[in-house]
Amino acid sequence: VDERFEKARQSVRTPWSARNGSDERKSLVFRPDFSLTAAFLKMAVTRGAPGFEGMNLSTAKDALIRGGHYPEAVERAMSGQIDTSGGFLIPDEFSADIIEALRPRVRALQAGVRILNLPGGIGQLRFPKENARPTVTAVAEAQAATESTPTWQSVVFNPHGIGMLMAVPMQILRYSNANVEAFLRSIIEKELAIEMDRQILRGLGAASEVLGVANVSGVTSSAVGANGGAITYNLILDLETLVKETNIAGERFGWISSPRGWREIRQLLDSQNRPLFLSGPYSNNTEMALPSMMFGYPIYETTNIPTNIAKGSGTNLTELYFADWADGLVTTWGGIEVRSSRDATDGTNNAFTMGLLLIAARQEWDFSPFHNAGFGITPDMNSA
C-alpha cells in the first residue's frame, strides 16, 4: 500500500513533460492504473459523501495522497462481494481437495466377509463341502457300530462382472489444480466396493449379479408375518437363536440393517420406558467409529438395504441380517481392470471428436456363504 501511494505522490508532483519527455501540457491526473480510484473520488465529491463535504476533486485527491488511506465513502463504494463493485478484481481460488458425493457404507465386508484374490489362469473355483456327517453311536463289546456314510457337495464360484464407464473432459485433466486423477481412482474403487456390498446382501443371482444372502435358499428366516410389521425384542432374539442353533462357527457374528431399521430397534423400550438397545460410541470419522452393539454383537447400518420393500399389504419394509459373516467368501479374479481411451465411443459420446477421456473399470468376482443356514434374515420389519 505504501509503495502504491508513493507512486501516486510522484505522479502528481512530477510534471508530465518530465515523466514522458514531451512538451505537451496536461492536467495533473492519476495515472491510468489509478483511474478507478479517481472515478470513485469524483462520485464521492459530487454526492457530498461523508468525509468529502465541502471538497472539490483536487482537494479530495490531495487528501487521499497525503492521508495514505481510502476515505470511508470510497471503502463503502467498492465491494469485493459484488462483482461489478470490485469483485471482479479479486481472483477466485479453488482448493486442490475435492468434496465427495455421499455414498452408502460398505458393511458386509466390514462385518467380516472374507476375500480371496485368485491368481491368473483360474476360472471356476470349487470348494468340496461335507453335506452330511457320519453318525457316532455308543457301541457295546462285540457289537458293530451303526454304518453311516457322509455325503458331499461343492460350493462353486464363477466370475461375475461389475463395471462402470465414465466420460471425463480432457480440459479437466489438463487444467484443474485439483488432483483429479487420484480422485477418479478413488471413486472407482469405492463405487465398485459399494456395488459388491449391495450384491452380497441382496444380489438376485440373475443378469450377471451374484446371489446375495437375501435370495440364497436355505438361509435362516425370522419373519414378522404375511404383511410384515413392527420388529419386536422376541423376533430379534429368535433370529439370533435360530442362527446359532445351526452350529455355525461364530467367528464374526454381527447384525446389518438400514439406518431406519436400526432406528426402529432403538425405539424398543422396556417396562420403564428405557431403550432396550443403545447406540454405540460415535466418532467424527465414521469409518473409525465403533459400531453399536446388540446382544453383544456389532450392528452396522447401510443404505444398500432398501426401506420400501413390499410384502402382502405391507409397504415401507426393510431387512435385518444376523450372521457369522466370516463364513461368507468373496472371490476376485485379479484386481480392478481400468482402461482409458481418447478415441473410443460409448454409443453417445465420441471421445475423439468431443475431447473426452473414456474410462472403463471392471472387476470379476463372486460371493457365496459356505453354510447357508448360518446366515439369518428378518425380511419384513417396518422402516417407518
Secondary structure as UniProt FT lines:
FT   HELIX           2..13
FT   HELIX           16..20
FT   HELIX           32..34
FT   HELIX           35..47
FT   TURN            50..51
FT   TURN            53..54
FT   HELIX           57..67
FT   HELIX           72..77
FT   HELIX           83..85
FT   HELIX           87..89
FT   HELIX           108..111
FT   STRAND          114..118
FT   TURN            120..121
FT   STRAND          125..132
FT   TURN            141..142
FT   STRAND          151..157
FT   STRAND          160..169
FT   HELIX           170..175
FT   HELIX           180..202
FT   TURN            207..208
FT   HELIX           213..215
FT   TURN            217..218
FT   STRAND          220..221
FT   TURN            226..227
FT   HELIX           233..244
FT   TURN            245..247
FT   STRAND          253..257
FT   HELIX           259..266
FT   TURN            271..272
FT   TURN            286..288
FT   STRAND          292..294
FT   TURN            295..296
FT   STRAND          297..301
FT   TURN            303..304
FT   STRAND          309..311
FT   TURN            312..313
FT   STRAND          314..324
FT   HELIX           325..327
FT   STRAND          328..333
FT   STRAND          337..341
FT   HELIX           351..354
FT   STRAND          356..369
FT   HELIX           372..374
FT   STRAND          375..382
//
